[in-house]
Amino acid sequence: MAILVDDPLWPAHDRFWAHMVSDTSLDELHDFARRAGIPARGFDHDHYDVPAERIDALVAMGATRVGPKELVRRLIASGLRVKERDRRD
């Protein structure tokens, strides 16, 4: 059971963003996000978008920093990955 956060590579809204996922359950992910003060609007199907400046605090709370490929690999292995074609906004 782990919360994972990757590198902040995605620019938007004048900052860079990372992804935060669980390799176990969405309940675990939502609980961690609530405790970290990450707003629900940051959730996108299978991950939270988190600003770069929050990563150190998330790691201090217990998240594991991984590269983007590792994050996707573990998200797919967990069965929680939502494929792009299945996303409906």
C-alpha positions as CSV (number, residue, x, y, z in Angstrom):
1,M,0.0,0.0,0.0
2,A,1.5,3.3,-1.1
3,I,0.7,6.8,-2.2
4,L,3.0,7.7,-5.1
5,V,3.8,11.1,-6.5
6,D,5.8,11.7,-9.6
7,D,7.9,14.5,-11.1
8,P,6.2,17.9,-11.7
9,L,6.5,17.9,-15.5
10,W,3.1,19.3,-16.6
11,P,2.7,23.0,-17.0
12,A,-0.7,24.7,-16.4
13,H,-2.0,27.8,-14.6
14,D,1.5,29.3,-14.3
15,R,3.0,26.4,-12.4
16,F,4.1,22.8,-12.8
17,W,2.0,19.9,-11.7
18,A,2.7,16.3,-10.6
19,H,0.4,13.3,-10.3
20,M,-0.5,11.6,-7.0
21,V,-1.9,8.0,-7.1
22,S,-2.5,5.0,-4.9
23,D,-1.3,1.6,-5.8
24,T,-4.0,0.1,-3.6
25,S,-7.3,1.9,-3.7
26,L,-9.1,5.1,-4.5
27,D,-10.3,5.2,-0.9
28,E,-6.7,5.3,0.3
29,L,-5.9,8.0,-2.3
30,H,-8.9,10.2,-1.3
31,D,-8.2,9.8,2.4
32,F,-4.6,10.9,1.9
33,A,-5.6,13.8,-0.3
34,R,-8.1,15.0,2.4
35,R,-5.4,14.8,5.1
36,A,-3.0,16.7,2.9
37,G,-5.5,19.4,2.1
38,I,-5.6,18.6,-1.6
39,P,-9.0,19.8,-2.9
40,A,-11.4,17.3,-4.4
41,R,-11.4,19.3,-7.7
42,G,-7.8,18.1,-8.2
43,F,-9.0,14.5,-8.7
44,D,-9.0,13.3,-12.3
45,H,-10.4,9.8,-12.8
46,D,-7.5,7.9,-11.2
47,H,-5.1,10.5,-9.8
48,Y,-4.8,13.9,-8.2
49,D,-3.0,16.8,-9.9
50,V,-0.7,18.4,-7.3
51,P,1.4,21.5,-7.6
52,A,5.2,21.1,-7.5
53,E,5.5,23.1,-4.3
54,R,3.4,20.5,-2.4
55,I,5.5,17.5,-3.2
56,D,7.9,17.8,-0.2
57,A,5.0,18.0,2.2
58,L,3.3,15.0,0.6
59,V,6.6,13.0,0.9
60,A,6.9,14.1,4.6
61,M,3.3,12.7,5.1
62,G,4.4,9.3,3.7
63,A,4.0,9.5,-0.1
64,T,6.8,7.9,-2.1
65,R,8.4,9.9,-4.9
66,V,8.8,8.0,-8.1
67,G,9.4,8.8,-11.8
68,P,6.4,9.1,-14.1
69,K,7.0,5.8,-15.8
70,E,7.1,4.0,-12.4
71,L,3.9,5.8,-11.3
72,V,2.0,4.7,-14.4
73,R,3.4,1.1,-14.2
74,R,2.3,0.8,-10.6
75,L,-1.1,2.4,-11.3
76,I,-1.8,0.0,-14.1
77,A,-0.7,-3.0,-11.9
78,S,-3.1,-1.8,-9.3
79,G,-6.0,-2.1,-11.7
80,L,-7.0,1.5,-10.9
81,R,-5.8,3.1,-14.2
82,V,-8.5,4.7,-16.3
83,K,-7.5,4.6,-19.9
84,E,-7.7,7.8,-21.9
85,R,-10.5,6.4,-24.1
86,D,-12.6,5.8,-21.0
87,R,-12.3,9.3,-19.7
88,R,-15.5,11.4,-20.0
89,D,-15.2,15.0,-18.9
